[in-house]
Amino acid sequence: MSVETLLGFDFGVRRIGVAVGQTLTGKARPLAVVHCLDRGQPDWSAIDTLIRQWRPQALVVGRPSHADGSDNPTSVASDRFSDRLAERYQLATHRVDERLSSHEAGQRLQELGTRERQKPGAVDMMAACVILETWLAEPSA
């Protein structure tokens, strides 16, 4: 079994949480927050830097939706972001249902204590960890 490095993304129109993980452990850790520029455009130069630094074999993007699974306004923007990642970096890009990822991220940060919760973008980065670990735990991963 080959060990692969992956980057996970918690897409938002103001900022994007990023996590790094690997197939060997099935775990992820918070990595960065990428801010969006005008009209929700990701800071592609920041993402370029992360891709060069970590050289992932695949990318995982959380896909937001309503509690009943129907699309919400951010779903379409997240799909465009995912498509653009795949096109720009020529990497396998997977989508994961991210419902409740922010809630779980908040719980994880609560367990870590006040200092971790107060870091800028902490929830976004931890949500990216949840998203990536969700994909890594799937049988087809």
Secondary structure, DSSP 4 states (H G I P E B T S, - for coil): ----EEEEEE--SSEEEEEEEETTT--EEEEEEEEB-GGG-B-HHHHHHHHHHH--SEEEEEE---TTS---HHHHHHHHHHHHHHHHH--EEEEEE-TTHHHHHHHHHHHH-HHHHTSTTHHHHHHHHHHHHHHHHSTT-
